[in-house]
Amino acid sequence: MARDIKLGWDVESLNKAYRQGYMAASMGMEKARCPYRGEVVIAAWEAGWEDADATREQPGQADDLFSRIA
């Protein structure tokens, strides 16, 4: 899988960060407690967190960052 050595992320790591952010919000963890560094990976984690927060009101949403791209 292609990896950007300079930035230290790839699609797999972004999906992992997204899923962890989603799980964190589902368990009630605060958004400010993101464990990642690096803007892109933080953005993926926050996207997961925000999606989980939104699905509390709208169940049935996808839990994968790239599943909505078609």
Secondary structure, 3 states (H helix, E strand, C coil): CCCECCCCECHHHHHHHHHHHHHHHHCCCCHHHCCCCCHHHHHHHHHHHHHHHHHCCCCCCCCCCCCCCC
